[in-house]
Amino acid sequence: MRPIKPQQFVINLISLCIFPFAARPMLSIVFGMDDAAFMRFIEQRKKELPEFFRGALRP
């Protein structure tokens, strides 16, 4: 596992989780998502984020 400061890990995790909700109006316009499409995006993101972090922490 690649070393990373705990504070950096936590802020990255929180940011990647919160951003889609904070930017929802912009994302909905840019990607043409209605409410149902946004929720499908969030469900997909729940699966993608753990994989992203595992990959980012590999040496």
C-alpha positions, -999 to +999 in steps of 0.1 A: +000+000+000+013+034-009+018+056+021-006+086+024-012+109+053-045+102+070-057+138+066-051+136+028-069+103+025-100+116+045-103+149+026-100+130-007-127+105+003-151+132+016-145+154-014-152+126-039-184+116-020-198+151-016-189+167-049-216+150-070-243+162-046-229+198-044-225+200-081-258+182-090-273+211-109-242+215-130-238+178-136-275+174-145-271+201-172-237+190-185-246+153-187-284+157-194-294+138-163-329+138-148-335+126-112-336+089-121-304+092-142-286+110-113-296+083-089-283+056-113-250+076-115-248+077-077-254+039-075-226+034-100-203+057-081-208+037-049-192+008-068-165+029-086-151+048-056-138+019-037-121+006-068-106+040-075-092+043-040-077+008-041-060+016-074-048+049-061-032+034-030-013+007-048+024+013-050 
